Amino acid sequence: MPEIKVSIGGREFEVACQTGEEHYLQSAAAYLDTEASTLNSQIGRMPESRMLLMSGLMLADKTAGLEEQMRALEEKLNAQRVLIDELRAQPVPEPKTVEVPVIPETLSDSMAELAARAESIATEIEEKAAG
């Protein structure tokens, strides 16, 4: 069983852990050290047992807050799942038909004829203006 040295609140501790769990122990010790360092900066030096107790309580408070937040999010997630299931259970709506107006062939021909006349008139005006 490996023993790991961890620093919490400026104090060194040797802690044993299962093989392969060294990373988790160091990570947990880092959280505890953060809280202990905060205490040391706010209150100053205190007995080791009190520092560890207060740091542990601060972490427990944060954990309780996160668990409460997680429960609220799980409730919200479950409500969304129920809504999704309800929406999936509804019958598929009939597709809507959209009517697109069709331009009659005679109108297209008339428009082309008007455009040709307009171009002819424009050409005549340009010739008169030039001459």
N, C-alpha and C positions, 0 to 999 in steps of 0.2 A: 504494500500500500504506500504510494508516494506521499511524501510530505512536502508541502509548498509553503514558502515564506510569503506572507502578505503584509502589506503596510496599511494600517487603519488609523487615521488620526495622528500620523507621525510616529506610531508605535508598530514594532515588528511582532508578528505572530507566526508560529509554525502550525499548520493545519494539515491533517491527513485527509486523503480522499481516495476514492476508487480510481483504479487505473483508467485513463482515458477521460476522466472528468476534471482534469486540472484546469482546462479552459473555463468551465462553468464556475469553478471555485474562484478563480481569479476575477471573473466577471462579477460575481456576487460580492467579492471583497472590494472591488472598485466602487460599486454602488454604496456599500457601507462606508468606505473611505470618504466618498463625496459628502455624505451626511455628517460624518465625524469632523471633517475639515470645516464644514459650515458651522458646526457647533463651536469648534475651537476658535474660529474667527469671531464669532458673536459673543461667546461667553468666556473664552480663555481656557486655560488648562484646567482639567478636572480629572478626578479619579477614573482609572481605566474602566471599571465596571459601570460607572454612571455614563461615561461617554458611549460605551457599547449599548447600554440600555436605551439611552435617548436616541442614538442613531437608529437602532432597531425599531423603536417606536415611530420615528419619522418615516422610515421605509414602510412600515406596516400601514401608516396613515395614507401614504401615497398609493400603496397597493389596494387598500380598501376603496379609495376614490376611483381607481382604474377599474376595479371589479364592478362597482356601481355603474360606471359609465358603460362598461362592456355589457352588463345586463340590460341597460336601457337600449343600447344598440341592437342587441339580440332580439328584444321585443319588437323594435322597429323593423328589423329584418324579417321576423316571422310575419308581421302584419303585411309587409310587402309581398312575401311569398303567397300568403292567402289571397291577396289582391290579384297576383299573377295567375294563380290557379283559377280564380273566378273568371278572369278575362279569357283564359284558355278554354274554359268550359262553355262559354257563350257560343251560340251558333255563328258560323261565319256569315257576315252580311253579304247580301246579293251585290254583285258588282254594279256600279252605276254606269248607265249609258250616257255618253256625251255626244250630242249631235253637233256635227261640224258643218256649217253652211258650205254648199258647193257653189262656186261661181259658174253661172251658165256660160256655155260656149259663145253665145251671141254677145254677151256683155264683154267678154275678152276680145272678141273681134272688133266691137265698137270702140273699146278703149285703144286698141292698136291703131284704128283708123283715125281717132282723134289725135293721138300722138303724132302720127304721120302728118296730119294737117297742120298741127302746131309747129312742127319742124319746118314745113314748107313755108309757112307764114314768117317764121323767124329768119329763114334764108332770104326771103324777098326783102324784109326790112333791112337786113345786113347789106344786101346789094344796093338798095336805094340810098342807105346811109353812106356807103363807100363811093357811090357815083354821083 
